[in-house]
Amino acid sequence: MQELIYSGKVYRLRAGTPMPVRGDGSFVLHTFMAEVSNIDIVACTESLPASSEFRGQGGNLMSASFTRLNVVGGTVFSGKKVYKPEYIDEDEIP
């Protein structure tokens, strides 16, 4: 079976807790940079990531989530891998 992988990026704005603005009932949100992470959507694979691929074990994966597919005659998974983020300025988000 051939592994089928789609690659992309995930963007996340980093921000603090909303702070109330005195007297008018509105809030202000302080932001500080953004995160961009490469992701792989794995549509079909027969293997799962090894522990050594994760950030705490020397690799660059932040998280991975897989589900076993009900396929006759084999163990097949689909899921997502999220890699270590890069910190960028908010204005760099496309």
N, C-alpha and C positions, 0 to 999 in steps of 0.2 A: 504494500500500500504506500502511496506517495503522500507525504505530509503536505498539507495545504495551509499556508500562513499568509495573512494580510497584515501589513505594517502601517502604523500611523503615529499620531502624536496626541497627547492629552495636555491641555493647558489648565492651570489652576491659579487663580488670583489669590495671593497671600494677603490676609487682612486681620486686623485686630477686632476686638469687640466693639460694636456700635456704641458711641458715646452720645448722651443727650446734649442738645444745644440749649443753653440756659434760656428759659422763658417762652420759647415758641413751640415746644412739643416735638420738634424734629430731631433727627440724629445725624451725626457725621461718622463716616467710616474711614479709618486710616488704613491705607494699603501700603505694603512694602514688598515690592518685586512680585514676580510671578514664577511659577514652576512650569517647565515643559518636560514631559516624559515621553520617551519612545514606548510604544506598546506593540505587541504582536497579538493579533486575534488568530488563534490556532483553530481552524475549522475541523481538522482531522489529524490525529497523531496516535501512535502506539506507545509513546513514552512520555513520562512526566519529567519536569525539571528536577535535577539533583540538588541536594542541600548545598553543595559547593557552588552552585550558580547564584545563591542569594548573597546580598550585601554583607551580612554578618559573618559569612563563611568565606569571603574573599572574592565573590562574584559581583555582579552589578544589578541583579534583580531585586526590586523592592517588594513585589508581591506576585502571586500567581494563583489562579483559580481555575480548576478544571472539573468537568463533569464526565462521567463514563457514559458512553452511548451504548444503547442496546443493539449490538451488532452480532449476528450469528457467526460463530467460528473465530472470534477474536476479541481482544480488548482494545477498544478504540475510545479516545477522549477528544473533547473539544474544550476550549477555554481561552484564557487571556493571561499574558505576561506583561507586567509593568516594570520598566527599568528605572534605575536611579535618575532623579530629576536633575535638570540644569536650571540654575536660577538666572532669570533674565529681567530686564526692565519691562514694566507693563506695556510700554509703547512698542515693544518688539513683537507683541502678539499680533499675528496676521488678522 
